[in-house]
Amino acid sequence: MSYGKKLRERIAGPGTTPLIGVYDMYSASIAAKHYDGMFVSGFGFAASYYGLPDIGFIAWPDMVAFVQRLRGAFPHHHLLVDIDDGYVDPEVACHVVEGLERIGASGVILEDQKRPRRCGHADGKQVLPLEEYLEKLDKVLETRTDLVVVARTDATDEHDILHRAERLAATDADVVLVDGVRSVEWIRRIREVVGSKPLLFNQIAGGKSPRLSLGELSDLGVDVAIYSTPCLFAAHQAMDSALFGLKAADGRLPEVDPASGVGVATSTSLLERNIARERRTPEGVGV
């Protein structure tokens, strides 16, 4: 069974499917212990790989190379990949989609923003004319074989949000995402206009959308939830705290709790899983 079909079947199942944002191989190694689905976040990748904000700096060969490393280490996890606007041109978008499917991506998200692009929860977003985006989306859909394609709109005008969501739902895209949804009421309104098409909700700490549990999202008819940055922001906070502590202790490292602490043995054990023969066998990963 193809990776796209596996993700499509998971989305069609009961409840809301969570996909956890990862930004490098280490964060993916930790996320893989807890969840069976990952989201390759553009925000996280731009931050970790380039040290730059998520405003269009990502080069597609870098993203493809990262996904290839992920698939090699995690052969049984769902991998949904953020490809922003398809790297501007429809021809490039199709080339990237073809390459990602060949190396084992489960799906991609293609947005309707125009350059300069922004994080989906930032101010100042601008969208392409709808017909121009739909033409790009159609070409991507014609290119993929079985890859899941999420059609995303970043519209902010209330009428345009609903109009675009309805039009995206009428395409052959597998899932619809309206990014930056500001309230539960708007989730309900979007759910109504997309009809039976699966709906994706993007949760990001400090973003514009409400913080909702998987149970609450399921009750609202949301089929997929992506968590773009929990690993990135947790690492930021933990590293800041650890370095403040190191400075306060005049450079003396803290003692490692052998039961629950993280030291060289724990870290090495985590990474050894990524080359272990057992990783080729599906595991019962929790959600």
C-alpha positions, 0 to 999 in steps of 0.5 A, spaced: 500 500 500 502 506 498 504 512 503 498 516 500 493 511 501 495 509 508 494 516 510 488 517 506 485 511 509 487 514 516 484 520 515 477 517 513 477 513 519 474 515 526 476 521 530 481 527 528 488 525 525 494 528 529 500 530 525 506 533 529 510 538 526 518 536 526 524 541 524 530 536 524 531 529 525 532 529 532 525 532 533 523 527 529 526 521 533 522 524 539 516 525 535 516 518 532 516 515 539 509 518 541 505 519 534 505 515 528 504 521 523 509 527 522 508 534 519 514 537 516 513 544 518 515 550 513 516 554 519 520 549 523 524 548 517 526 555 515 528 556 523 532 550 524 535 549 517 536 557 515 535 560 522 530 565 518 523 566 518 517 563 514 517 568 509 519 564 503 526 562 504 526 555 503 529 552 497 525 546 494 532 541 494 533 542 501 526 540 503 526 534 499 533 532 502 530 532 509 524 528 507 528 523 504 532 522 510 526 522 514 523 517 510 529 513 511 529 513 518 521 512 519 519 507 514 512 507 517 510 514 519 505 518 515 509 524 512 505 530 510 510 536 507 509 543 507 511 546 500 508 553 501 506 556 494 509 550 490 516 554 490 512 559 486 511 556 479 506 551 477 512 547 473 516 547 480 511 545 484 509 539 480 517 537 479 517 537 487 511 533 488 513 528 483 520 527 487 516 527 494 512 522 492 517 518 489 521 518 495 516 516 500 512 522 502 505 521 504 502 528 502 503 535 501 500 542 503 499 547 497 497 554 499 494 560 495 499 565 497 503 570 493 510 573 494 512 575 499 509 569 503 507 569 510 506 564 516 499 562 516 498 565 522 501 572 521 498 579 519 499 581 512 498 575 508 496 576 500 493 571 496 493 569 489 487 570 484 483 564 485 483 561 478 491 562 478 491 558 484 486 553 482 490 552 475 496 550 479 493 546 484 490 542 478 497 541 475 499 538 481 493 534 482 494 531 475 502 530 477 501 526 483 499 518 483 497 517 490 500 522 494 495 526 498 494 533 496 491 538 501 489 545 498 490 551 503 487 558 503 490 563 506 484 568 505 482 573 510 476 576 508 470 573 510 466 572 504 473 570 500 474 565 506 468 561 505 468 562 497 475 559 496 473 553 501 467 551 497 471 552 491 477 548 493 472 542 496 470 542 489 477 540 486 480 533 486 484 535 492 483 530 498 483 535 504 481 542 505 485 547 510 483 554 511 489 557 515 489 562 521 481 560 523 480 565 529 474 561 532 470 555 533 464 558 529 468 559 523 470 552 524 463 550 523 462 555 517 468 552 514 465 545 515 459 547 512 461 549 506 466 544 504 461 539 505 463 532 505 471 533 503 476 532 509 478 538 513 484 540 516 486 545 522 492 548 523 494 549 531 500 553 532 502 556 539 501 563 540 497 563 533 490 566 531 486 559 532 483 557 538 487 551 542 482 545 541 483 538 543 482 532 538 476 530 542 473 538 541 476 538 533 472 531 532 466 534 534 467 540 530 468 535 524 475 536 523 479 530 520 486 532 521 490 537 526 497 539 524 501 541 530 506 545 527 511 547 532 510 544 539 517 541 538 521 547 536 518 551 541 519 546 547 526 546 544 527 553 544 524 554 551 528 548 554 535 550 551 534 557 554 532 555 561 538 550 560 543 555 558 541 560 564 542 554 569 549 553 566 551 560 566 548 561 573 552 555 576 558 558 573 559 552 567 557 546 572 553 541 568 547 539 572 547 532 575 543 527 570 537 523 573 539 516 571 531 514 571 528 520 567 534 525 565 537 526 558 544 524 557 549 521 552 546 514 553 539 516 553 540 521 546 545 515 543 539 510 545 534 514 541 538 515 535 540 508 535 533 506 533 533 510 527 538 505 524 536 499 528 533 493 523 527 493 527 524 500 525 522 496 518 517 493 522 511 497 524 510 499 531 504 500 535 505 508 536 500 511 540 496 518 538 
